[in-house]
Amino acid sequence: MFQFPKNKSKTKFISQWCVLLLVVALIYQHPYWTGLDERYNDYWRIKIAEKNLPGDEILVIDINDQSLTQLEPEIGRWPWPRTKHAFLVNSLIEAKTKAIVFDVLFSEKDTYRPDFDEYFSETLAAKDNVFLAAALLSSNSNVEAVSLNSLPSDFFLNPGDAKSSSVKVKLNLPLVVEQDDWNIGLINFIADDDGVARRYPRVIERQGLKMFSLPQKVVNYVNSLTGRKSSDLPKEIFQLKYKGLDEIPFNSLSYVDADYLLRNQQQLEFFKDKIVIIGTTATALHDLRETPILQRYPGTSILATAIDNLLNEDILYVANRHYGLILLLLATSLMWLISQLSDGYKVQLVLSGFLLVLSTLGLYFLSLSLSHSDILFPSASILVLLFACMVNIIFYRGLKEYLSRQHTLQTFSRFMDPVIVKQLISDEDWQDKIANKSSQVSVLFSDIRGFTSLSEKRSAEEIMQLLNGYFDLQVETIFETKGTLDKFIGDAVMAFWGAPIEDNDHAINAVESALRMVDNLMSFRESLPEELRGFDVGIGVHSGEAVVGMLGSSKRFDYTAIGDTVNLASRIEGATKGIARVLVSQETKELCRDSFSFEFRGEFSVKGREEKVKLYQPIRK
């Protein structure tokens, strides 16, 4: 089934292998494959979310459509007067909540009710457990840039660097509140190229200054209350581990219900020691984002997920792509070895397909196993590239084999019946059949008698036309009897039977062809003018072992037979003069069994043989 490729050096074999691996490795580095793996791993993100539900540390107060509708008669349309939020904050403080996080941007002042904004600001004063959202804006935003050295020092990972910095960035800040009362963090999540929220930053860097995200800011505060040390920041961006498949998988209350419970001092235990996140799922407020869980997922739930992940140090990990590259190169190497060492195109196709199926199953179960440890593996790019490699390698092998078959068809159609050649190259082992080897064959030599005197009577053009017409008949007969035309030697013809296609009746077919060639001669002479009928033919046939294969130079070669069997067939043809048109050797006679009658014509001495050769004239029964 496997063998080292013929006519290929090991150095060339290894160099092609290395080039293939290099090309695959370079293609694997393209960012497209990272995006493909992310989309594939969304399946595992959902599976992980199904099996994991968030704890009860976080409570979401949802500004939903119900809250907007029910509170409109009381306080009007959104944006609500900030006094409403101030009352809620005071009530939550009384309920002994651990932290209050606003996922609402208070960037526009209430020009009609400035005293309401002032009251909200006073409410937040000196309260270090109330956190406000800020957002980093793009450079083309029409918001005026802010000097970072003017912002609170606890907004930065390294406050000292910020104070001495002249960096300006564009930020959406809670301008409703006095700057001295800001306790802010960034709510910018990381949207991948396809717009899906899979990652969240712990800090965001601009020109060397690192600003805290809101989740990290909240977790730092909560950890300080419990005496728990916040983890270091080796990675500034982490993979979100979504929990549950609901829009809000955390404990939640609508804003209107929470307001009612707090004002009436009901179920205050439900709020105690909670991290309360105040955000919106209302359609009109446009805070819905695309995530692996849902296409329209509340931004507040993304924020809550980030806080939950950091608080519990429970995040997803993505395996290093180098591991994926190693597996890809190993699988590609196996695919390459199969293509080069398999001795048939169909064998290669089956084995390559089996390897692809095995790789698919292996990578699936690897991803499944790693998902239990919250690790995502880049399987999709490996499979796609491996499939692409298989298609290209098989196409290359198939094209190469097709061109080789076509070349063989064109080459051997000069020597054999094209129909037989097509049958030959349709076999899987056709290359072995045409390879140089020793075979049992019957060799025929045919020479025209009296050709020299004939050529003196006609012009060269007429003689060539005559010979071509004669050879057309004889070559057709050779092909009809499954023979291989070796060559023309002037007015002589050499052919053999038994190669490249093995033929147990090669002797019978050779003798039958010889007799038909005599018949062809007689009918051909009858078609010629009287003065051109003075030529005859001598045919010698001998059977035995000969070396058969392609012989010649790199620029010209032929499929031929060489050896003592060929030489003796030529000598037998020479012995036909004055004896018979067709003579065969003792070996050929015995191989023909009783297919013909044979008349013994004597023993003859031939050049190159000490013993005389018994020759026979075949006669049809």
Number of C-alpha atoms within 10 A of each C-alpha: 9 14 10 14 14 9 6 9 11 11 9 10 14 11 12 13 16 13 11 17 18 13 10 19 16 9 13 20 13 10 9 13 19 16 17 15 17 25 16 17 22 17 13 22 24 19 19 22 20 15 11 14 14 18 13 13 16 22 23 26 23 25 19 19 16 14 17 21 14 12 15 12 9 8 14 13 12 12 12 14 19 22 19 13 16 19 17 18 19 14 21 23 18 14 20 15 21 20 23 23 26 21 22 18 17 20 16 12 16 17 9 9 12 14 14 19 23 17 16 22 21 15 18 21 16 12 15 13 18 23 24 24 24 26 20 16 15 11 12 7 10 9 13 12 15 16 16 24 18 13 17 17 16 15 22 24 18 15 17 11 16 23 16 10 15 12 15 15 16 19 21 19 22 21 16 19 22 15 15 11 19 26 25 27 27 25 24 19 22 16 15 12 9 10 11 20 22 23 20 24 24 24 25 20 14 12 9 12 17 19 27 24 26 30 27 21 23 25 22 18 18 19 14 12 11 8 9 11 11 16 12 7 11 6 9 14 15 20 19 25 24 29 24 19 17 13 17 21 18 21 15 16 17 21 23 18 14 22 20 13 17 19 13 11 13 12 12 17 12 14 23 18 16 20 25 24 25 22 25 27 22 17 12 12 13 12 17 21 18 17 20 21 23 15 12 16 20 24 25 26 25 25 23 27 24 28 23 26 22 21 20 11 11 14 19 21 17 16 13 11 16 13 12 19 18 13 16 23 19 13 19 25 16 15 23 22 17 22 24 21 15 19 19 19 16 13 16 26 20 12 17 23 16 12 19 20 14 12 19 18 12 13 20 15 12 14 19 18 14 17 20 13 11 19 19 26 26 25 25 22 22 24 18 15 17 22 18 13 18 22 15 12 22 20 13 13 18 16 12 12 15 14 12 14 19 14 12 18 20 13 16 22 18 17 22 23 21 16 11 18 22 16 12 21 19 11 12 14 12 18 19 12 17 19 13 17 15 15 19 20 29 31 34 32 29 27 23 17 17 13 17 11 12 15 14 10 12 12 9 11 9 12 17 14 11 14 15 13 12 17 19 10 15 23 21 16 20 26 21 14 19 22 30 27 25 20 16 14 11 9 16 16 19 22 26 29 29 23 26 26 19 13 17 13 16 26 30 23 22 30 31 20 24 28 19 17 25 19 12 17 20 14 11 15 16 12 10 12 9 9 9 18 16 14 15 15 21 24 30 31 33 31 28 18 18 21 19 23 21 16 14 11 8 6 5 8 12 16 22 22 27 15 13 15 21 25 16 25 26 22 20 27 24 17 21 21 14 7 12 17 23 28 31 31 19 16 16 24 25 12 16 20 12 11 15 16 15 18 12 14 15 12 12 14 14 17 11 10 10 8 11 12 17 17 27 23 22 23 14 10 8
